[in-house]
């Protein structure tokens, strides 16, 4: 048992009666692990002392808490998009949306561009050239998305104009973006968000390509991972007082274990000053580690993507990171299972235990 201010990422906060001090709606009055203290004595003396004692009411100030939800691969294409047309735009988020909306900052890595030229979705499409229909974009608002990652390797499948119009749509809807942009200069810019006194910076990049997805001086796209000075920008942001979350679109792997060069790259981001490094490329969940004071999750799996043919492709992580008073203090591993090619649902206890057991074993824990 430790006090709230001593929390750190390697500790899991155990819920009591399904309550946690990390929750936005936490009620300390009914929480069993609360100790109250104060002064008592002569009323006149207490009246004199009270203005002199600038005591905090609690060691947990809800106005200093920020939660960030990081997710894995999303693309509103093929069978996912087909089901949205059939059952409603909000269909993918009907069972997971409440969890996503709880976060103060909700992230999604959407890999395809939105264009009016996108053909009607085909649930048995064999081509890997992807696009999404603008009529499906309201799903993001429905599940509380605030921040869109642009590192996906299908981002430019439908061409430059489709990508530019997608970025315009995101701007019009008020979404923050990072890891890509209208040109190389914009792709290099971090998303900077301040909430409850916590300053959080998001940076990301694409390693595998294809080459046509990388942003150039005169072309929109994703930021390439070998971009000059990328890690120096991480260090500068950390020096400026930001908690940096760095995301990678790395090469895909069918294993729970990361590739050797993936380990090297993800660790370099921590060494540069990031507090969290998150893999956005993995269609199946991968291992994690604490490294040099930061958390690395090498791959979170899919979120909204229609891969159902293997259990590992249906298993999903949504990582809920908590920041307090300018410091990264905790991560809660939310787990989900994809159903019906489109709709993640919270895992059962048995499903969750199996996934965590596999991932923790791969992590050497």
C-alpha positions, 0 to 999 in steps of 0.5 A: 500500500503506497500513497497516491503521490508515490505511484509510478508506471511499474505499479498496477493500481488494484481496483477495490469494489471496481474503484480506482483513484485513477478514475475520473469520477473517483469518490474518495469518501467511499474508498477504503484506503483513505486516511483523514487527519487534521487539527483539533483544539480550542475553537478560538485557537483553531480559527487563528491557525486555519488561515496560516496553514496552507494545507492541501485538502488531499494528496490527490487533486483531480485537477492535476490528472490527465489520462491518455488512451493510446490505441493500435491499428485502425482503418475503416475499410473492407468489412468494417466499413461494410458493416458501418453502412449496414448497422450504422456509423457508430457500430464499431464503437458501441461496446468500446466507446464508453471506455474510449470516451473516458480518457481526456485525450483519446488517440487513434492511428487511422491508416487510410485517407477519407475521400468522396471517390472511395468505392462502396466497401467490399467485405471480400476485397483482396486489394490492399489499396485502401480508402475510407468514406467521409460518411464514416468519419463521425465514428471518431467523434462518437468514440471521443477521438481527439488525436489522429496519428498519420504514420500509417503505410496506407495513408497515400494509397488513394493519392495526394489529393485524397490525403490533402482533403483528409487533412482538411477534414481533420482540421475542420473537425478539430482533431489534433494530428501528428506523425504526418502532414501536408508537407515535410515541415508540417509532418515534423511538428509535434502535437502539443496538448496541455490539460490540467497542467500536464504538458504532453507532446506526441511525435511519431514516424513511419519506418517501412514506407512505401516510399510514396507515403513519406512526406516531402518538401512539396508532398503530403505524407507520413514522417520517415523515421530516419528524418534528420534531427527527429530524436533531437526534437524529442530531447528538446521537447522533454527539456522544455517540460513536455512528457513525450509520447512517441509512436512508431509505424514499424515493420509488421511481425507475426510474433509477440516479440519485437524485431531486433531493430525495432527494439533498438529504435524504440529504446532510442526514443526513450533514451532521447527523452520519451516517457512512453513509446507505442507501436502502432503497426502491429496487427497482433499484440506484442510485448512490453518493457520498462526501459530507462524509466519509460514504458515501451509497448512494442505493439497494441494490436488492431482497434477498428480493422476487420481481421478475424481469421486468427485469435491473435488478430482479434486481441487488442490493447488500449493503453490508458496512461495517467499523468499527474502534476506534470509526471507520468505515473501509471498505465492501465492495460485495457483489453478488447476482443474484435467481433463481427469484423468491426466491433471490439468489446471488452474481454472476459476475465478468461480472455484477458488472463490468457492474453496478459499471460502470453504477453507478460511471458513474452516480456520476460515478466 
